[in-house]
């Protein structure tokens, strides 16, 4: 079953970084879904934390290159 929505860890973390949150808010829905899929496509908690960190850093720097 495919997970939907943003992971709670991502939501908590992005609200702590106003630059990342502002950039994320302006992304199209397809890109937001790609970010969610990127974060949720993991096998361990450590991998999830790493992907959340990479996502927030990328968004704070106004890029989504972590999706490549």
Backbone bond lengths (Angstrom), bond angles and torsions (degrees), N, CA, C in turn:
res aa  C-N    CA-C-N  psi(-1)  N-CA   C-N-CA  omega(-1)  CA-C   N-CA-C  phi
1 X - - - 1.433 - - 1.526 109.75 -
2 X 1.310 117.47 133.59 1.455 122.30 -179.28 1.524 110.43 -80.86
3 X 1.317 115.87 132.14 1.456 120.88 176.71 1.521 108.43 -75.75
4 X 1.316 116.15 146.03 1.456 120.63 177.55 1.520 109.37 -123.39
5 X 1.314 116.23 157.86 1.449 120.61 -179.83 1.521 112.12 82.22
6 X 1.303 114.54 171.63 1.454 120.60 -179.44 1.525 110.69 -84.51
7 X 1.320 116.34 140.52 1.465 120.04 176.48 1.528 110.82 -62.67
8 X 1.322 116.38 141.62 1.462 121.51 -176.84 1.529 112.13 -59.31
9 X 1.319 117.59 -36.88 1.466 119.95 178.37 1.521 112.26 -62.01
10 X 1.342 116.10 -37.73 1.463 120.91 177.22 1.521 109.95 -65.74
11 X 1.332 116.43 -45.05 1.468 120.58 -177.79 1.528 110.44 -61.13
12 X 1.315 116.62 -47.20 1.464 120.43 -179.88 1.521 110.61 -60.73
13 X 1.325 116.45 -43.60 1.461 121.11 -176.34 1.520 112.40 -70.73
14 X 1.323 117.55 -40.98 1.471 118.80 -176.34 1.531 111.41 -68.17
15 X 1.329 117.30 -30.11 1.456 119.31 178.63 1.522 112.07 -70.97
16 X 1.311 117.64 -9.31 1.462 122.27 176.70 1.533 111.82 -93.85
17 X 1.322 116.54 -1.89 1.470 120.72 -178.42 1.520 108.59 -132.04
18 X 1.331 116.64 98.71 1.467 120.40 -172.89 1.526 112.54 -64.22
19 X 1.324 118.66 -32.56 1.463 120.15 179.57 1.529 110.77 -67.64
20 X 1.323 116.30 -43.56 1.460 120.57 178.13 1.523 110.45 -64.60
21 X 1.315 116.74 -43.49 1.456 121.24 -178.83 1.527 111.45 -62.72
22 X 1.314 116.76 -43.74 1.468 120.88 -179.69 1.530 110.40 -62.65
23 X 1.311 117.49 -44.70 1.470 120.79 179.94 1.524 110.47 -65.89
24 X 1.328 116.28 -44.51 1.458 121.12 -179.39 1.529 111.00 -60.59
25 X 1.304 116.98 -41.79 1.471 121.52 -177.97 1.524 112.10 -59.62
26 X 1.317 117.01 -27.48 1.460 120.83 -177.80 1.524 113.88 -93.89
27 X 1.330 117.96 0.47 1.465 120.49 178.55 1.523 110.51 -76.68
28 X 1.326 116.12 154.69 1.467 119.62 176.11 1.528 109.74 -73.66
29 X 1.312 116.10 161.56 1.474 121.53 -175.66 1.525 112.39 -61.14
30 X 1.323 118.15 -35.27 1.462 121.51 179.41 1.532 110.66 -62.79
31 X 1.313 117.03 -43.95 1.467 120.62 179.64 1.525 110.67 -67.26
32 X 1.318 117.30 -39.88 1.463 120.30 176.48 1.528 110.50 -60.15
33 X 1.334 117.24 -41.41 1.455 120.49 178.96 1.524 111.04 -66.59
34 X 1.330 116.85 -38.26 1.470 120.54 177.15 1.522 110.60 -61.86
35 X 1.334 117.58 -38.67 1.463 121.43 177.94 1.529 109.50 -65.16
36 X 1.316 116.97 -45.08 1.454 120.85 177.83 1.524 111.21 -59.13
37 X 1.315 116.67 -46.02 1.467 121.16 179.19 1.526 111.14 -62.31
38 X 1.328 116.42 -41.44 1.468 121.82 178.73 1.528 110.57 -58.26
39 X 1.330 116.35 -46.68 1.454 121.02 -177.33 1.527 111.26 -68.74
40 X 1.317 116.66 -39.25 1.465 120.71 -174.52 1.532 113.69 -81.41
41 X 1.321 117.64 -12.83 1.455 121.11 179.94 1.535 109.52 -85.68
42 X 1.332 115.43 70.55 1.465 122.24 -176.97 1.525 110.33 -136.28
43 X 1.314 114.86 165.90 1.464 119.49 176.31 1.521 112.66 -117.48
44 X 1.347 117.67 -14.56 1.461 120.41 -179.55 1.524 111.11 -133.81
45 X 1.319 115.43 160.12 1.461 120.59 175.58 1.516 112.43 -64.15
46 X 1.320 116.02 -36.77 1.477 119.87 178.50 1.527 110.73 -63.96
47 X 1.314 116.24 -41.64 1.464 120.14 178.89 1.531 110.05 -63.78
48 X 1.308 116.80 -39.06 1.460 121.11 177.89 1.529 110.71 -62.71
49 X 1.326 117.01 -46.39 1.470 121.10 178.34 1.518 111.06 -59.26
50 X 1.328 116.25 -42.14 1.469 120.55 179.94 1.527 111.07 -63.78
51 X 1.327 116.46 -42.50 1.465 119.39 -179.63 1.533 111.47 -68.67
52 X 1.316 117.10 -36.72 1.466 119.58 175.91 1.521 109.65 -63.18
53 X 1.327 116.71 -46.20 1.468 121.12 178.50 1.531 110.76 -58.29
54 X 1.335 116.98 -48.13 1.467 120.86 179.73 1.520 111.23 -60.64
55 X 1.312 116.27 -40.41 1.462 120.61 179.97 1.527 111.22 -63.39
56 X 1.309 116.29 -49.01 1.469 120.43 -177.88 1.521 110.36 -63.22
57 X 1.329 117.25 -42.33 1.472 120.12 178.91 1.523 110.68 -62.90
58 X 1.314 117.10 -44.60 1.466 120.78 178.52 1.517 111.57 -61.56
59 X 1.321 116.65 -47.90 1.461 120.46 -179.33 1.520 111.33 -63.20
60 X 1.322 117.78 -39.00 1.469 121.25 178.20 1.519 111.01 -62.86
61 X 1.341 115.98 -28.72 1.465 121.52 177.98 1.521 112.30 -95.22
62 X 1.316 115.68 12.09 1.462 124.13 176.76 1.518 113.12 58.59
63 X 1.336 115.35 46.92 1.465 118.87 173.67 1.523 109.60 -148.00
64 X 1.310 114.33 159.00 1.468 120.86 177.83 1.531 109.95 -123.30
65 X 1.327 116.14 30.88 1.467 120.69 179.82 1.522 112.48 -62.90
66 X 1.329 117.84 -20.21 1.467 120.27 178.20 1.520 111.71 -64.68
67 X 1.321 117.96 -15.95 1.462 121.93 179.34 1.520 113.00 -79.55
68 X 1.332 116.94 -14.26 1.466 120.57 -175.99 1.515 110.23 -75.85
